[in-house]
């Protein structure tokens, strides 16, 4: 939370992109998350469960992508 406050982010209106610098600590960061989203190939009505993954940045990124593209 301190990092977000220091970065002057609006804590009441955070976006997925705001969390990437403090959440994508897994190996290869955002590039790996993008590859994962291409690999998953979700179908309409399917759900995602993100367990034990920090702030859930990958799941948030995927949800934002689905909302934006409709797929």
N, C-alpha and C positions, 0 to 999 in steps of 0.2 A: 504494500500500500504506500509505503514511503516513496518508492521509486515512481509511482504514478503521480503522487502529489508533487514530487520534485520536477516531473516532466510537464507540469502545468496542465494535465488532462482534466477535463470536466468529469469528475467522479460520479456525477448523477446521470451522465449521458455517455458512458464508455462504449466504444465500438470494438469489434474484434481486432481491428488493426492496432488499436491502442494497447492491447494486451500482448501482442506478438513479441515485442522486445523483452517482456518479463515472463513469458510463458513458454515460448518455443525453445526450451533448453535441451530438447532431445537432439540426438545426433543429426546433423544436417539441417536443423531448424525448419524454416518455412518451406524449403525445397522438398523435404521429406513429406511434409503435410500435404503439399500439392500432389505429389505422387500417390499418396494414400487416397486422396479424393478421387483421382482418376482410376485407381484400382478397385475401389469399393463398388461402383456402378449400382447405386441404390435404385430401387424401383418404387413407384408411388405407393404410399401407405406403409413402407418399411420404417423401422425406428432404429435409432443409434443409442447404444449404451456406452458411456465413457466412464470407466471405473478407475479410480486411483491415478488420475492423470493430471495432478496439479490443479490449475485453474480451468482445465477443460478446454484449452485453446484450440486444439484440433477439432473437437466437436463443435465449438462455437464457430470456427472458420467454416466447417462443412455446412452447418445450419444457415449461416449467412449466404454461402454460395448457392444453396438450394433455394433460399428465399429470393435471391437476386435473379437466378436463371430459370427457376421453376422446374428444375430437374435434379 
